[in-house]
Amino acid sequence: MTAFDESERLTWAGRSAAYAASFARLCAYPVPALLDIAGVGPGVRVLDVGTGPGTVAAQACARDARVTATDADPGMVELAAQAAPGAELCVGALPRLPFAEATFDTVIANFVLNHVGSPRAALAELRRVLRPGGRVALTIWAAPPAPGQALLGRAIQAAGAVRPPHLPTGLAPEEDFPRNESGLAALLASAGLHATACETLRWDHRVTATEWWSGPAAGVAFTGQMVVGQPPHTQAEIKHHFDILSTEFTDTQGMLTLPHAALLAGARR
């Protein structure tokens, strides 16, 4: 496990409820498309890796699939068990999952590769637990980020926040890859997977400013750790700039309309 992986474990520990109340609804958007690409239907053996609060698992169960879901954080597993009581749940994390080779017909990883220190090793592990000919379906945030996704980062930068020592600067250069369609397709190929689809999803996430701020204020994800890792006066400055910058996205009803972009890919073993 890399230093990046260790930082991710610390970042998410104890923040399952805060994530579910803030960013989970945003990350749920691609789930129907993921299930379609993965061919999820009655009797299909599905592994939902990094299940979070169980959104993928619940929708796969609704399609009468045979669902197993796993997450590195026990709190997320508890939430997922409530959302998808028909699924088998366990604690488990990439790059080594607690399953035998060729166990599943399809593996789904919704915004999981953003949170691993070695994306190639993670994909190789997803391939290992797939049966021959099985499918992988995944999403990852595109880069550069869409305007709505960049809002929080802009506020952090405008406040002059300094990266806390416990946060890594990013992946090792040899592990990183271009966060675009061709870059993701090449990454899949490097892990022995054959890409069948790779596209960019774009959508507008409508949310209140209060809900959008609640995630970082509770330390959720990298941006949240950037916020809570600052002294109080800098945290107040970040919130001040967030309020100002949010007006760019606020409609007449007082809601934020935040453009987002993600990469959606399907592949076969």
C-alpha positions as CSV (number, residue, x, y, z in Angstrom):
1,M,0.0,0.0,0.0
2,T,1.4,3.4,-1.0
3,A,1.6,6.6,1.1
4,F,-1.3,7.9,-1.1
5,D,-3.4,4.9,-0.1
6,E,-2.6,5.4,3.6
7,S,-3.7,9.0,3.3
8,E,-6.9,8.0,1.6
9,R,-7.7,5.6,4.5
10,L,-7.2,8.4,7.0
11,T,-9.2,10.9,4.9
12,W,-12.3,8.8,4.8
13,A,-12.2,7.2,8.2
14,G,-15.4,8.2,10.2
15,R,-16.8,10.4,7.4
16,S,-19.3,8.1,5.8
17,A,-22.3,10.0,7.1
18,A,-20.9,13.3,6.0
19,Y,-20.2,12.0,2.5
20,A,-23.7,10.5,2.2
21,A,-25.2,13.9,3.1
22,S,-23.0,15.9,0.7
23,F,-21.2,14.4,-2.3
24,A,-23.0,11.0,-2.6
25,R,-25.8,12.3,-4.7
26,L,-23.4,13.8,-7.2
27,C,-21.5,10.5,-7.5
28,A,-24.8,8.6,-8.1
29,Y,-25.4,10.2,-11.5
30,P,-23.4,7.7,-13.6
31,V,-24.8,4.6,-11.9
32,P,-27.5,3.7,-14.4
33,A,-25.0,4.0,-17.3
34,L,-22.4,1.9,-15.4
35,L,-24.9,-0.9,-14.9
36,D,-25.9,-0.8,-18.5
37,I,-22.3,-1.0,-19.8
38,A,-21.7,-3.8,-17.3
39,G,-24.7,-5.8,-18.5
40,V,-26.2,-6.0,-15.1
41,G,-29.4,-8.0,-15.0
42,P,-31.0,-11.0,-13.3
43,G,-28.5,-13.6,-12.0
44,V,-25.4,-11.7,-13.0
45,R,-22.6,-11.9,-10.4
46,V,-21.7,-8.3,-9.6
47,L,-18.9,-6.9,-7.5
48,D,-19.3,-3.3,-6.4
49,V,-15.8,-2.1,-5.4
50,G,-15.7,1.0,-3.2
51,T,-19.4,0.9,-2.7
52,G,-19.6,3.9,-0.4
53,P,-23.1,4.3,0.8
54,G,-24.2,1.4,-1.5
55,T,-25.8,3.3,-4.4
56,V,-24.4,0.9,-7.1
57,A,-25.2,-2.1,-5.0
58,A,-28.8,-1.1,-4.3
59,Q,-29.5,-0.4,-8.0
60,A,-27.8,-3.7,-9.1
61,C,-30.0,-5.5,-6.5
62,A,-33.1,-3.8,-8.0
63,R,-32.1,-5.5,-11.3
64,D,-32.1,-8.9,-9.6
65,A,-28.3,-9.3,-9.9
66,R,-26.3,-11.3,-7.3
67,V,-24.4,-8.5,-5.7
68,T,-21.3,-8.4,-3.5
69,A,-20.1,-5.0,-2.3
70,T,-17.0,-4.0,-0.5
71,D,-15.4,-0.8,0.8
72,A,-12.2,0.1,2.7
73,D,-14.2,2.0,5.3
74,P,-16.4,0.1,7.8
75,G,-18.7,3.0,8.2
76,M,-19.4,3.0,4.4
77,V,-20.1,-0.8,4.6
78,E,-22.7,-0.2,7.3
79,L,-24.5,2.4,5.2
80,A,-24.3,0.1,2.2
81,A,-25.9,-2.7,4.2
82,Q,-28.8,-0.5,4.9
83,A,-29.2,0.7,1.3
84,A,-28.8,-2.8,-0.2
85,P,-29.9,-5.4,2.3
86,G,-29.9,-8.0,-0.5
87,A,-26.2,-7.7,-1.2
88,E,-23.3,-9.4,0.5
89,L,-21.1,-6.8,2.2
90,C,-17.6,-6.9,3.5
91,V,-14.7,-4.6,4.3
92,G,-12.0,-4.8,1.6
93,A,-9.7,-2.5,-0.3
94,L,-7.7,-2.3,-3.5
95,P,-5.1,-3.3,-4.5
96,R,-5.9,-6.7,-2.8
97,L,-9.5,-7.8,-2.7
98,P,-10.7,-10.8,-0.5
99,F,-12.1,-12.8,-3.4
100,A,-10.8,-15.7,-5.4
101,E,-9.8,-15.4,-9.1
102,A,-12.6,-15.4,-11.7
103,T,-15.4,-15.0,-9.1
104,F,-17.6,-12.4,-10.8
105,D,-19.3,-11.8,-14.1
106,T,-18.8,-8.0,-13.8
107,V,-17.0,-5.5,-11.6
108,I,-18.1,-1.9,-11.1
109,A,-15.9,0.8,-9.7
110,N,-17.7,4.2,-9.5
111,F,-15.1,6.9,-8.8
112,V,-12.7,4.5,-7.2
113,L,-9.6,5.0,-9.3
114,N,-9.4,8.5,-8.0
115,H,-8.6,7.1,-4.6
116,V,-5.9,4.5,-5.2
117,G,-2.1,5.0,-5.3
118,S,-1.6,2.6,-8.1
119,P,-4.4,2.7,-10.7
120,R,-2.7,0.0,-12.8
121,A,-2.4,-2.4,-9.9
122,A,-6.0,-1.7,-9.0
123,L,-7.2,-2.5,-12.5
124,A,-5.1,-5.7,-12.5
125,E,-6.9,-6.8,-9.3
126,L,-10.3,-6.0,-10.8
127,R,-9.3,-8.2,-13.8
128,R,-8.1,-11.0,-11.5
129,V,-11.5,-11.4,-9.8
130,L,-13.4,-11.3,-13.2
131,R,-14.2,-14.5,-15.1
132,P,-12.7,-14.7,-18.6
133,G,-14.8,-12.5,-20.8
134,G,-16.2,-10.7,-17.8
135,R,-16.8,-6.9,-17.8
136,V,-15.4,-4.0,-15.9
137,A,-17.3,-0.7,-15.8
138,L,-15.8,2.3,-14.1
139,T,-15.9,6.1,-13.7
140,I,-13.2,8.6,-12.8
141,W,-13.2,12.4,-12.7
142,A,-12.0,14.1,-15.8
143,A,-9.1,16.6,-15.8
144,P,-9.0,19.5,-16.1
145,P,-12.1,19.6,-13.9
146,A,-15.4,21.1,-15.1
147,P,-16.3,24.5,-13.7
148,G,-18.6,23.1,-11.0
149,Q,-16.1,20.6,-9.8
150,A,-13.4,23.4,-9.6
151,L,-15.5,25.7,-7.4
152,L,-14.2,24.4,-4.0
153,G,-10.6,24.3,-5.2
154,R,-10.9,27.9,-6.4
155,A,-12.1,29.0,-3.0
156,I,-9.2,27.2,-1.3
157,Q,-6.7,28.7,-3.6
158,A,-8.2,32.2,-3.2
159,A,-7.8,32.0,0.5
160,G,-4.1,31.1,0.2
161,A,-4.5,27.8,2.0
162,V,-1.4,25.7,2.4
163,R,-1.4,21.9,1.8
164,P,-1.4,20.1,5.2
165,P,1.7,17.8,5.7
166,H,-0.4,14.6,5.8
167,L,-1.8,15.1,2.3
168,P,0.2,13.7,-0.5
169,T,1.0,15.9,-3.5
170,G,-0.5,13.3,-5.8
171,L,0.4,10.0,-7.5
172,A,3.9,9.0,-8.3
173,P,4.7,10.1,-11.8
174,E,5.0,6.6,-13.1
175,E,1.5,5.8,-11.7
176,D,-0.3,8.8,-13.1
177,F,-2.1,9.0,-16.4
178,P,-4.0,11.5,-18.5
179,R,-7.5,11.9,-17.2
180,N,-9.1,11.9,-20.7
181,E,-10.7,9.2,-22.9
182,S,-7.5,8.1,-24.6
183,G,-5.6,8.2,-21.3
184,L,-8.1,6.0,-19.6
185,A,-8.3,3.6,-22.5
186,A,-4.5,3.2,-22.5
187,L,-4.6,2.5,-18.7
188,L,-7.1,-0.2,-19.2
189,A,-5.0,-1.8,-21.9
190,S,-1.9,-1.7,-19.7
191,A,-3.8,-3.8,-17.1
192,G,-4.7,-6.4,-19.7
193,L,-8.2,-5.2,-20.2
194,H,-9.8,-4.6,-23.6
195,A,-11.8,-1.3,-23.7
196,T,-15.2,-1.6,-25.2
197,A,-16.3,2.0,-24.5
198,C,-14.8,5.2,-23.2
199,E,-16.7,8.4,-23.1
200,T,-17.1,11.7,-21.3
201,L,-20.2,12.2,-19.2
202,R,-21.3,15.8,-18.6
203,W,-24.1,16.9,-16.4
204,D,-25.3,19.8,-14.1
205,H,-25.5,19.0,-10.5
206,R,-28.2,21.1,-8.7
207,V,-27.6,21.5,-5.0
208,T,-27.9,24.1,-2.3
209,A,-24.8,26.0,-1.2
210,T,-25.3,24.7,2.3
211,E,-25.2,21.0,1.1
212,W,-22.2,21.6,-1.1
213,W,-20.2,23.3,1.6
214,S,-21.2,20.6,4.2
215,G,-18.8,18.1,2.7
216,P,-15.6,20.0,2.9
217,A,-16.6,21.6,6.2
218,A,-16.7,18.0,7.6
219,G,-13.3,17.1,6.0
220,V,-14.8,14.9,3.2
221,A,-12.3,14.0,0.4
222,F,-9.2,15.8,-0.5
223,T,-10.8,19.3,-0.6
224,G,-12.3,18.7,2.8
225,Q,-9.0,17.8,4.2
226,M,-7.6,20.9,2.7
227,V,-10.2,22.9,4.5
228,V,-10.1,21.3,8.0
229,G,-6.3,21.2,7.9
230,Q,-6.2,25.0,8.0
231,P,-6.1,27.3,11.0
232,P,-9.6,28.9,11.8
233,H,-8.9,32.2,10.1
234,T,-8.0,30.5,6.9
235,Q,-11.0,28.2,7.1
236,A,-13.2,31.4,7.4
237,E,-11.4,32.9,4.4
238,I,-12.2,29.7,2.3
239,K,-15.8,29.9,3.3
240,H,-15.9,33.6,2.4
241,H,-14.5,33.0,-1.1
242,F,-16.8,30.0,-1.5
243,D,-19.8,32.3,-0.9
244,I,-18.5,34.8,-3.4
245,L,-17.7,32.3,-6.1
246,S,-20.9,30.4,-5.6
247,T,-22.8,33.4,-7.0
248,E,-21.5,32.5,-10.5
249,F,-23.6,29.3,-10.3
250,T,-26.6,30.4,-8.4
251,D,-30.0,30.6,-10.1
252,T,-33.1,32.6,-9.4
253,Q,-34.3,29.9,-6.9
254,G,-31.1,30.2,-4.9
255,M,-29.8,26.8,-6.1
256,L,-26.3,26.1,-7.4
257,T,-26.1,24.5,-10.9
258,L,-22.6,23.0,-11.1
259,P,-21.3,21.6,-14.4
260,H,-19.4,18.3,-13.9
261,A,-17.5,15.9,-16.2
262,A,-16.4,12.3,-15.7
263,L,-15.0,9.6,-17.8
264,L,-17.1,6.4,-18.2
265,A,-15.4,3.3,-19.4
266,G,-16.3,-0.3,-20.1
267,A,-13.8,-3.2,-20.7
268,R,-13.6,-6.9,-20.9
269,R,-11.1,-9.4,-19.5
